[in-house]
Amino acid sequence: MAMAIPAGQISSDAARLPIHEIVEFLRQNLGRTTTAYISGVKDPKMVSHWVAGHNAPRDLRQMRLREAYHAARLVIGALDAETAKAWFFSSNADLADQAPAYVLRRADTWEDLRFVVPAARAFTVNGSEELAAEAG
């Protein structure tokens, strides 16, 4: 299990880090194709351009990526990257049985994605409790 990072630090990082660092974290932990899917671009090569700083995603894509980063850091911090990858593409009751990646990709406003981070938080609490029960 990964070391938990204070939720306030994750929230701060999601808002303040340069977008190329956000994209790099997602690329390293979720993969280039997943990062592209979440952002709403069709070509995964765009992720590499963003990481390299050749250009930056537009505002709507940045909003999606920052929210994905926040959710991913929560899940990875409490569980691990493989679990985070699975979580992003699993049906989620907190998101009307839609996968978090789908919700992020389809979001046009902050209102459209405001439940993604709370869903990640709920998942991490449940996952941590299950791991503790298995260990104990």
C-alpha positions as CSV (number, residue, x, y, z in Angstrom):
1,M,0.0,0.0,0.0
2,A,1.3,3.5,-0.9
3,M,1.9,6.2,1.7
4,A,-1.1,8.4,2.2
5,I,-0.6,12.1,1.4
6,P,-2.7,14.7,3.3
7,A,-5.9,15.5,1.3
8,G,-5.2,19.2,1.6
9,Q,-1.8,18.8,0.0
10,I,-3.3,16.9,-2.9
11,S,-6.0,19.5,-3.4
12,S,-3.4,22.3,-3.4
13,D,-1.2,20.4,-5.8
14,A,-4.1,19.8,-8.2
15,A,-4.8,23.6,-8.3
16,R,-1.2,24.9,-8.3
17,L,1.1,22.5,-10.2
18,P,2.0,23.4,-13.8
19,I,-0.2,21.5,-16.2
20,H,2.7,19.6,-17.7
21,E,3.5,18.2,-14.2
22,I,-0.2,17.1,-13.8
23,V,-0.1,15.4,-17.2
24,E,3.2,13.7,-16.5
25,F,1.9,12.3,-13.2
26,L,-1.2,10.9,-15.0
27,R,0.8,9.6,-17.9
28,Q,3.2,7.8,-15.6
29,N,0.5,6.3,-13.4
30,L,-2.5,5.8,-15.7
31,G,-0.8,5.6,-19.1
32,R,-0.7,7.9,-22.1
33,T,-3.9,6.5,-23.7
34,T,-5.9,6.9,-20.5
35,T,-4.6,10.4,-19.9
36,A,-5.6,11.3,-23.5
37,Y,-9.1,9.7,-23.1
38,I,-9.8,11.6,-19.8
39,S,-8.7,14.9,-21.3
40,G,-11.0,14.4,-24.3
41,V,-8.3,14.2,-27.1
42,K,-8.3,11.4,-29.6
43,D,-4.6,11.3,-30.2
44,P,-2.5,10.1,-27.3
45,K,0.6,11.8,-28.8
46,M,-0.9,15.1,-27.5
47,V,-0.1,13.9,-24.0
48,S,3.6,13.7,-24.9
49,H,3.4,17.2,-26.4
50,W,1.9,18.6,-23.2
51,V,4.5,16.9,-21.0
52,A,7.3,18.3,-23.2
53,G,5.8,21.7,-22.9
54,H,5.4,22.1,-26.7
55,N,1.9,23.3,-26.1
56,A,-0.7,23.1,-23.3
57,P,-4.2,21.7,-23.2
58,R,-7.0,24.1,-23.5
59,D,-8.9,25.3,-20.4
60,L,-11.6,22.6,-20.5
61,R,-9.1,19.8,-20.9
62,Q,-7.0,21.3,-18.1
63,M,-10.0,21.2,-15.8
64,R,-10.6,17.5,-16.6
65,L,-6.9,16.7,-16.1
66,R,-6.6,18.5,-12.8
67,E,-9.7,16.8,-11.4
68,A,-8.3,13.4,-12.7
69,Y,-5.0,14.2,-11.0
70,H,-6.8,14.9,-7.7
71,A,-8.8,11.7,-7.9
72,A,-5.8,9.6,-9.0
73,R,-3.5,10.9,-6.2
74,L,-6.2,10.0,-3.6
75,V,-6.6,6.4,-4.9
76,I,-2.9,5.9,-5.5
77,G,-2.0,7.3,-2.1
78,A,-4.4,5.0,-0.3
79,L,-4.1,1.9,-2.5
80,D,-1.9,1.8,-5.6
81,A,-1.6,2.8,-9.3
82,E,-3.0,-0.5,-10.7
83,T,-6.1,-0.1,-8.5
84,A,-6.4,3.5,-9.7
85,K,-6.3,2.4,-13.3
86,A,-9.1,-0.1,-12.7
87,W,-11.1,2.5,-10.7
88,F,-11.1,5.0,-13.5
89,F,-12.8,2.5,-15.8
90,S,-15.2,0.7,-13.4
91,S,-18.8,1.5,-13.0
92,N,-19.3,3.7,-9.9
93,A,-22.5,4.0,-8.0
94,D,-21.5,7.4,-6.8
95,L,-21.4,8.6,-10.4
96,A,-24.8,7.2,-11.5
97,D,-23.0,3.9,-12.5
98,Q,-20.7,5.6,-14.9
99,A,-17.0,5.1,-14.9
100,P,-15.0,8.1,-13.6
101,A,-12.9,8.3,-16.8
102,Y,-16.1,8.6,-18.8
103,V,-17.5,11.3,-16.5
104,L,-14.3,13.3,-16.8
105,R,-14.1,13.0,-20.6
106,R,-17.7,14.1,-21.0
107,A,-17.5,17.0,-18.6
108,D,-18.1,20.5,-20.1
109,T,-18.2,22.4,-16.8
110,W,-17.0,22.0,-13.2
111,E,-20.6,21.0,-12.3
112,D,-20.3,18.0,-14.6
113,L,-17.3,16.6,-12.7
114,R,-17.8,17.8,-9.1
115,F,-18.6,14.3,-7.9
116,V,-15.4,12.5,-9.2
117,V,-13.1,13.5,-6.3
118,P,-15.8,12.6,-3.6
119,A,-16.2,9.2,-5.4
120,A,-12.5,8.6,-5.3
121,R,-12.4,9.6,-1.6
122,A,-15.3,7.2,-0.8
123,F,-13.5,4.4,-2.7
124,T,-10.3,5.0,-0.8
125,V,-12.0,4.8,2.5
126,N,-13.8,1.6,1.6
127,G,-10.6,0.1,0.0
128,S,-8.4,1.0,3.0
129,E,-11.0,-0.6,5.4
130,E,-11.0,-3.8,3.3
131,L,-7.2,-4.0,3.3
132,A,-7.1,-3.4,7.1
133,A,-9.7,-6.2,7.6
134,E,-7.7,-8.6,5.4
135,A,-4.5,-7.8,7.3
136,G,-6.1,-8.1,10.7
